[in-house]
Structure formats: structure tokens, C-alpha cells
Amino acid sequence: MGADRGSINNSIMGKTPAPDEKNEKRAKFPLKRASAQRSLWAGNPFFTSRVAGCLVFILFFSASMVCGAAQNPGEENPCTFSFYFENDLFFNTDQHYTNGVKLTWISPDLTSYAESEKLPDWSHRYIRMLPFINESGLKRNVAFSIGQAMFTPAHTEREDLIVNDRPYAGWTYLGVAFHSKNDRRLDSMEIQLGLVGPESFAEFTQKEVHTLRGFPISRGWNNQLRNEPGLNFFYARKWRVFDTGLEKGLGFDMLTLMGGALGNIHTYANAGLEMRFGWNIPVDFGDSQIQPASSSNDPVTVGDPRLSASKGYSMYLYTTVGGRAVLRDIFLDGNTFAQSHSVDKNHFVANAAFGFSVIFRRFKLSLAKVICTKEFKGQQDEQRFGSITLSFTY
């Protein structure tokens, strides 16, 4: 039956089937309905909801504990909350990386991770082992995140497995990050823990939103990746290599990025460059889309427009370019421990973003257009999506 599906796919696309052993193998693996793909606990919605509820509770309890324990709250040591939303609907498409949402809370300055009374005692031993972030003379923050990402092939109206297009997949996760910084450099380390597969509830989320908005329903979610827990480690360093006029009227700066990821969800090395030009640009570490170890929307200096009584506004344009050398991407390579749909990924991908940001008092709004090169062999078009980030400092 799998081989017949492959023939049907080719005939629909107007192509003559080629003797591709890899595609035949993909088409023949035993597909199951979403209910059969679920793990044993998925049959118990009460248990699943309890687990999800506990994870969310732990996340926000930890955030409130750190913020509530701040010894010097006030204008110069604030918290920052950010909401990220990304979707290809802005370009009238519904394919590939089709939606992403993330909530991030960044703590006030903790001065020293290893000595801070704002963190649990049991965590000090492990935090001391982390490289880069325990150097003296730096500001330090802890960030907590919760997010979801979803991926679909181009032809979402089809119910059958499309062997030459990316798999359906969802990823729901929690993240804990450690930031250490001064006005020239930011080091970030992040740990993400989450679920891929039906348990990510990406299918449920997309169907509910599409039904509410009157959009067509994606019909191929029964072919999505199977349930798999995910654990990933991320590191990134940003440098401010050039700046002029920051927080003093018309200004410009240039930031560079180097980092990497290791885990069963992502394994890669990446680098990038960001340039900003505008009025009253803050001395922070730029604007970013939904990327691990990149949450940099919090103020760094007391002259930041979000903390200034006399200059509480800013407006600037920015552009970013970046690239990744990819060793593993579960959303293209398929499940790590189970047989699943996969495609041949491109090992080198690039992206660019063009946007603008506005700061008014405690709020920061960033809008961007993002373009990514093709991520897998056979991909018809480059990926395009819009990005919105709204931050509030308090």
C-alpha cells in the first residue's frame, strides 16, 4: 500500500516514478492513525493534562519565586516579559515552519548565580559548573520560557503521506536560560525539555485556530512524527563590535553572534550579524526571532529608554543575517528512536530578517519579515514568515 501511495503522489505531481530505494523505504514504513501513535499515557487525558499543568506551574512558580525574592526591586533592576508570535500567514502560505509562539520571562539582575539567595540552594552546585556565565563583573539573569512550534508539508489538503515533502510535526517545550552580560557582550546558555508528536498538541492547536478563523484544516496530521521526549542544550555569544550614538539620538550599532545546539531535537553550529539604525537605540543585544539562547529584550543599562524618565521612547530599523551548519533536525530527519517519515535535509541553511522596533516607556514592539533558504532537498520555495515580539519591562 505504501508503494501505491508513492505512485499516486508522483502521478498527481505529473512526474514519472523513479526507482528511489530511499523513498520506497519511507513509503513502506507502517503508518498508524494518530490514536495508535500516542504513547500509553496519551490514552489517559487526565494524566496528560496533569503533567502539562504541573510543568506550567513549575515554570511560573519558579519565575515568581525569583522575582519575588529580588532584594533591590525598582527602576534599575527590572523584570521583562516577552511574547513572540511567528506565522507564515503574513505571506499567504501555510507550509513548512507554519507557526511558532513563545512566552519568556527574564529575571532582574541576580549579581552572582553561585551566591544568589534568589535561586534554590540545590541549584548552586550545578550552576557553578557552567562555563562563561560565572565570570565576575557581569550582570546575570535567569529566563524561563514556554513555547510551541509546528511544521507541515506544502499540500496540507492531502491525507496521504507525501514522501518528498517534510513531515507533519509539533514541538512543545519548556526552557530555562542563564544570561551573563555587560554592555559589550552577552553569553547565554539554555536547556529545553519538551515533547514532539501528538503529545505536543500542535495538531489540536492548529485545528482549533483554523476552525475559529475559518481557514482550511490540514488533513495529513495522521502522518506526523511519533511521540518523543526532547532534551536540548544551547549556547550563544553576542558581541557589540561597533556602535555610535546609542541612547543619545541618532545612532547605529553592529552585533555578531556565534553559538550551537546539542540534543535529539537540534544539533548545529550557527553564526550571524545584526545591524541597527535609528533614534535612541538601547544598549541591549538586539532583536531576535524565536531562537533558543537568544532572548535579549531586557534592558542592560540605566540609560535604556524603558528605564528613562526623560527619554522613554526609541525607534529604529534593523536587519539580521545568519547561517547554520546542521547535523540534526528532528523535524526533517524524523524520530530518533522510532521509524517515521523523513526527508533529506540540507546541511547548510541561511536566513535573513528585515524589521523595525518601537519602544514607548515600558513597552517594546518589534515586527520583522524573515526569509530562510531551502532546508531540504526537493523543497519548492524558500520559507517566509512574519515575526511579532511584544515586551513589557516592569
C-alpha positions as CSV (number, residue, x, y, z in Angstrom):
1,M,0.0,0.0,0.0
2,G,2.9,2.4,0.8
3,A,4.4,1.9,-2.6
4,D,1.0,2.6,-4.3
5,R,0.8,5.8,-2.3
6,G,4.2,6.9,-3.7
7,S,3.0,6.2,-7.3
8,I,-0.2,8.2,-6.6
9,N,1.9,11.1,-5.3
10,N,4.1,11.1,-8.4
11,S,1.1,10.9,-10.7
12,I,-0.6,13.8,-9.0
13,M,2.5,15.9,-9.4
14,G,2.8,14.9,-13.1
15,K,6.0,13.0,-12.6
16,T,7.2,9.5,-13.6
17,P,8.1,7.4,-10.6
18,A,11.8,6.9,-10.2
19,P,13.3,3.8,-8.7
20,D,14.4,5.6,-5.5
21,E,15.0,3.0,-2.8
22,K,15.1,5.6,-0.1
23,N,11.6,6.9,-1.0
24,E,10.3,3.4,-1.3
25,K,11.5,2.6,2.2
26,R,9.9,5.7,3.5
27,A,6.6,5.0,1.8
28,K,6.5,1.4,3.1
29,F,7.0,2.0,6.8
30,P,3.9,1.1,8.8
31,L,1.8,4.3,9.3
32,K,-0.7,4.3,12.1
33,R,-3.6,6.6,13.0
34,A,-2.8,9.4,15.5
35,S,-4.6,7.4,18.2
36,A,-2.3,4.5,17.7
37,Q,0.8,6.6,17.6
38,R,0.2,8.0,21.0
39,S,2.1,6.7,23.9
40,L,0.4,4.7,26.7
41,W,-0.3,7.9,28.8
42,A,-1.9,9.6,25.8
43,G,-4.9,7.4,26.2
44,N,-5.4,9.0,29.6
45,P,-6.3,12.7,29.0
46,F,-6.5,13.3,32.8
47,F,-2.9,12.2,33.2
48,T,-1.7,14.2,30.2
49,S,-3.4,17.3,31.4
50,R,-2.0,16.9,34.9
51,V,1.6,16.5,33.6
52,A,1.2,19.6,31.4
53,G,-0.4,21.6,34.2
54,C,2.5,20.6,36.6
55,L,5.1,21.7,34.1
56,V,3.4,25.1,33.5
57,F,3.0,25.5,37.3
58,I,6.7,24.8,37.9
59,L,7.7,27.3,35.2
60,F,5.7,30.2,36.6
61,F,6.2,29.3,40.2
62,S,10.0,29.4,39.6
63,A,9.7,32.8,37.8
64,S,7.6,34.3,40.6
65,M,10.0,32.9,43.2
66,V,13.0,34.6,41.6
67,C,11.2,37.9,41.0
68,G,9.5,38.0,44.4
69,A,12.8,37.4,46.2
70,A,14.6,40.3,44.5
71,Q,16.3,42.3,47.2
72,N,16.6,45.5,45.2
73,P,13.5,45.8,43.1
74,G,13.0,49.1,41.2
75,E,13.7,51.1,38.2
76,E,17.3,49.9,37.7
77,N,16.7,46.2,38.2
78,P,13.5,45.2,36.4
79,C,12.0,42.0,35.1
80,T,11.0,41.7,31.4
81,F,8.1,39.6,29.9
82,S,8.1,38.9,26.2
83,F,5.5,37.4,23.8
84,Y,6.7,36.0,20.5
85,F,4.4,35.1,17.6
86,E,5.6,33.9,14.1
87,N,3.4,32.7,11.3
88,D,3.6,32.3,7.5
89,L,0.0,33.6,7.2
90,F,1.6,37.0,6.8
91,F,2.7,35.8,3.3
92,N,-0.5,33.9,2.5
93,T,1.1,30.5,2.8
94,D,0.6,27.5,5.1
95,Q,3.6,25.3,4.9
96,H,6.9,24.2,6.4
97,Y,7.5,26.2,9.6
98,T,4.0,27.5,9.8
99,N,3.5,28.7,13.4
100,G,5.5,29.5,16.5
101,V,4.6,31.0,19.8
102,K,6.7,31.6,22.9
103,L,6.4,33.3,26.3
104,T,9.6,34.4,28.0
105,W,10.2,35.9,31.5
106,I,13.6,37.4,32.3
107,S,14.5,37.9,35.9
108,P,16.1,41.0,37.4
109,D,19.9,41.1,37.8
110,L,20.9,38.3,40.2
111,T,24.5,39.6,40.7
112,S,26.0,36.1,41.2
113,Y,24.4,32.9,40.3
114,A,26.5,30.9,42.6
115,E,25.9,33.1,45.6
116,S,22.3,34.3,44.8
117,E,19.7,33.8,47.5
118,K,17.1,34.2,44.8
119,L,17.8,30.7,43.4
120,P,17.2,27.4,45.2
121,D,20.2,26.1,47.3
122,W,20.3,22.8,45.4
123,S,20.9,24.6,42.1
124,H,24.1,26.4,43.1
125,R,26.3,23.4,42.8
126,Y,25.3,22.8,39.2
127,I,25.3,26.5,38.2
128,R,29.0,26.7,39.3
129,M,29.8,24.1,36.7
130,L,28.6,26.1,33.8
131,P,31.2,27.8,31.7
132,F,31.3,31.5,30.7
133,I,28.4,32.7,32.8
134,N,30.1,32.8,36.3
135,E,32.8,35.4,35.4
136,S,33.0,38.4,37.8
137,G,31.9,41.9,36.8
138,L,28.8,40.8,34.8
139,K,25.1,41.2,35.2
140,R,23.2,37.9,35.4
141,N,19.6,36.9,34.6
142,V,17.6,33.7,34.6
143,A,15.0,33.3,31.8
144,F,12.0,30.9,31.8
145,S,10.2,30.1,28.5
146,I,7.3,28.0,27.3
147,G,6.6,27.6,23.6
148,Q,5.2,25.6,20.7
149,A,6.3,25.2,17.1
150,M,4.5,23.4,14.3
151,F,5.6,22.2,10.8
152,T,3.5,20.9,7.9
153,P,4.2,20.0,4.2
154,A,3.1,22.3,1.4
155,H,0.0,20.3,0.4
156,T,-2.0,20.2,3.6
157,E,-5.2,19.3,1.8
158,R,-3.9,15.7,1.3
159,E,-4.5,13.0,3.8
160,D,-1.8,10.5,2.4
161,L,1.9,10.5,3.3
162,I,3.8,12.9,1.0
163,V,7.1,11.2,0.9
164,N,9.0,14.0,-0.9
165,D,7.9,16.8,1.5
166,R,8.7,17.5,5.2
167,P,6.8,15.6,7.9
168,Y,4.0,17.0,10.0
169,A,5.5,17.8,13.4
170,G,4.8,19.7,16.6
171,W,7.2,20.7,19.4
172,T,6.0,22.0,22.8
173,Y,8.7,22.8,25.3
174,L,9.9,24.5,28.5
175,G,13.2,26.3,28.6
176,V,15.5,27.6,31.3
177,A,18.3,30.0,30.3
178,F,21.2,31.7,32.1
179,H,22.3,35.1,30.7
180,S,25.6,36.9,31.7
181,K,26.4,40.2,30.1
182,N,27.9,43.7,30.2
183,D,27.3,46.4,27.7
184,R,29.6,44.7,25.1
185,R,29.0,41.0,25.4
186,L,26.2,38.6,26.2
187,D,26.7,34.9,27.0
188,S,23.5,32.7,27.0
189,M,23.1,29.0,27.9
190,E,19.7,27.4,27.7
191,I,18.2,24.0,28.4
192,Q,15.0,22.9,26.7
193,L,12.8,20.0,27.6
194,G,9.6,19.1,25.7
195,L,7.7,16.7,23.5
196,V,7.5,16.0,19.8
197,G,4.5,14.2,18.3
198,P,0.8,14.0,19.1
199,E,1.5,14.8,22.8
200,S,2.8,18.3,21.7
201,F,-0.9,19.2,20.9
202,A,0.3,21.0,17.8
203,E,-2.4,19.3,15.7
204,F,-5.1,20.3,18.2
205,T,-3.8,23.9,18.4
206,Q,-3.7,24.3,14.6
207,K,-7.2,22.7,14.0
208,E,-8.8,24.8,16.7
209,V,-7.3,28.1,15.4
210,H,-8.1,27.3,11.8
211,T,-11.7,26.4,12.7
212,L,-12.1,29.6,14.7
213,R,-10.7,31.7,11.8
214,G,-12.5,29.8,9.0
215,F,-9.2,28.5,7.4
216,P,-8.9,25.2,5.7
217,I,-8.0,22.3,8.0
218,S,-4.7,20.4,7.5
219,R,-5.7,16.8,6.7
220,G,-2.4,14.9,7.0
221,W,-1.7,15.1,10.7
222,N,-2.2,11.3,11.0
223,N,1.3,11.1,9.4
224,Q,3.0,13.3,11.9
225,L,6.2,12.3,13.8
226,R,5.6,10.0,16.7
227,N,5.8,10.9,20.4
228,E,9.4,11.5,21.6
229,P,10.7,13.5,24.6
230,G,13.2,16.1,23.6
231,L,16.2,17.4,25.5
232,N,18.4,20.1,24.0
233,F,21.3,22.3,25.2
234,F,22.1,25.7,23.5
235,Y,24.8,28.2,23.8
236,A,25.2,31.6,22.1
237,R,27.5,34.6,22.5
238,K,26.8,38.1,21.1
239,W,29.4,40.9,20.8
240,R,28.8,44.5,20.1
241,V,31.6,45.1,17.6
242,F,30.8,48.7,16.7
243,D,28.4,51.4,17.9
244,T,27.9,55.1,17.8
245,G,25.3,57.4,19.3
246,L,23.4,54.7,21.3
247,E,20.8,56.2,23.7
248,K,21.8,59.7,22.5
249,G,19.7,60.5,19.5
250,L,20.6,59.1,16.0
251,G,22.7,56.0,16.3
252,F,24.0,52.8,14.8
253,D,25.4,49.5,16.1
254,M,26.6,46.2,14.8
255,L,26.3,42.9,16.8
256,T,27.8,39.5,15.9
257,L,26.6,36.0,17.1
258,M,28.2,32.6,17.4
259,G,26.6,29.5,19.0
260,G,25.4,26.0,18.7
261,A,23.0,23.3,19.9
262,L,23.3,19.7,21.0
263,G,20.4,17.3,21.5
264,N,18.0,15.0,19.9
265,I,15.9,17.9,18.6
266,H,18.6,20.1,17.2
267,T,22.3,19.7,16.7
268,Y,24.0,22.6,14.8
269,A,26.6,25.4,14.8
270,N,25.5,28.9,13.9
271,A,26.7,32.4,13.3
272,G,25.1,35.7,12.5
273,L,25.2,39.5,12.2
274,E,22.7,42.2,13.2
275,M,22.8,45.9,12.3
276,R,20.5,48.6,13.8
277,F,20.0,52.2,12.7
278,G,17.6,54.7,14.3
279,W,16.8,57.0,17.1
280,N,17.7,56.4,20.8
281,I,18.8,52.8,20.2
282,P,19.1,51.0,23.6
283,V,22.3,49.4,24.7
284,D,20.8,45.9,24.6
285,F,21.6,42.9,22.4
286,G,19.2,43.4,19.5
287,D,16.1,41.8,18.2
288,S,15.6,38.1,17.6
289,Q,13.0,35.7,16.4
290,I,12.1,32.6,18.3
291,Q,15.5,31.1,18.8
292,P,16.9,29.4,21.9
293,A,19.5,31.3,23.9
294,S,18.6,34.5,22.2
295,S,16.1,36.3,24.4
296,S,17.7,39.7,24.7
297,N,14.7,42.1,25.1
298,D,15.6,43.2,28.7
299,P,17.5,46.5,29.4
300,V,21.2,46.4,30.1
301,T,22.0,50.0,31.2
302,V,20.1,52.6,33.3
303,G,20.0,54.8,30.2
304,D,17.7,52.4,28.4
305,P,14.6,54.2,27.1
306,R,12.4,51.7,29.1
307,L,14.0,52.9,32.3
308,S,14.5,56.6,31.4
309,A,12.0,59.2,32.7
310,S,13.1,61.8,30.1
311,K,13.8,59.6,27.0
312,G,11.2,56.9,27.2
313,Y,11.0,56.2,23.5
314,S,13.0,54.7,20.7
315,M,12.5,53.8,17.0
316,Y,15.0,52.0,14.7
317,L,15.3,49.7,11.7
318,Y,17.3,46.5,11.9
319,T,18.5,43.7,9.7
320,T,19.9,40.3,10.6
321,V,21.7,37.6,8.5
322,G,22.8,34.2,9.8
323,G,23.6,30.7,8.9
324,R,23.6,27.2,10.4
325,A,25.6,24.1,9.8
326,V,23.1,21.4,10.6
327,L,23.9,17.9,11.9
328,R,20.5,17.0,13.2
329,D,17.0,18.4,12.8
330,I,14.3,16.1,14.1
331,F,11.7,17.9,12.1
332,L,13.4,16.8,8.9
333,D,15.3,13.7,10.0
334,G,12.4,12.1,11.7
335,N,12.2,10.4,15.1
336,T,15.4,9.4,16.9
337,F,14.2,6.1,18.3
338,A,11.3,5.1,16.1
339,Q,10.7,4.7,12.4
340,S,9.0,7.7,10.9
341,H,8.7,9.9,7.8
342,S,11.8,11.9,7.0
343,V,13.4,13.9,4.1
344,D,17.0,14.6,3.0
345,K,18.0,17.9,4.8
346,N,20.4,20.5,3.5
347,H,23.3,20.7,5.9
348,F,23.8,24.4,5.4
349,V,21.0,26.9,5.6
350,A,20.8,30.7,5.9
351,N,18.3,33.2,6.9
352,A,17.7,37.0,6.9
353,A,15.3,39.3,8.6
354,F,14.3,42.9,8.0
355,G,12.3,44.8,10.6
356,F,11.8,47.7,12.9
357,S,11.3,48.2,16.6
358,V,9.5,50.8,18.6
359,I,9.9,51.5,22.4
360,F,7.5,53.6,24.3
361,R,8.1,53.7,28.0
362,R,7.9,50.2,29.3
363,F,6.8,48.5,26.1
364,K,8.9,47.3,23.1
365,L,7.3,46.2,19.8
366,S,9.3,44.5,17.0
367,L,8.0,43.5,13.6
368,A,10.0,41.6,11.0
369,K,9.9,39.8,7.7
370,V,12.0,36.6,7.8
371,I,13.4,34.7,4.8
372,C,15.1,31.3,5.1
373,T,16.8,29.2,2.4
374,K,15.6,25.8,1.5
375,E,16.0,23.3,4.3
376,F,15.6,20.0,2.5
377,K,16.1,18.6,-1.0
378,G,13.0,18.9,-3.1
379,Q,11.7,21.9,-1.2
380,Q,9.9,24.1,-3.8
381,D,10.2,27.5,-2.3
382,E,12.2,29.4,0.3
383,Q,10.5,29.8,3.7
384,R,8.9,33.2,4.5
385,F,7.1,34.2,7.7
386,G,6.3,37.2,9.8
387,S,7.5,37.8,13.3
388,I,6.0,39.9,16.1
389,T,7.5,40.4,19.5
390,L,5.9,42.4,22.3
391,S,7.9,43.0,25.5
392,F,7.0,44.7,28.8
393,T,9.6,45.7,31.4
394,Y,8.4,46.2,35.0
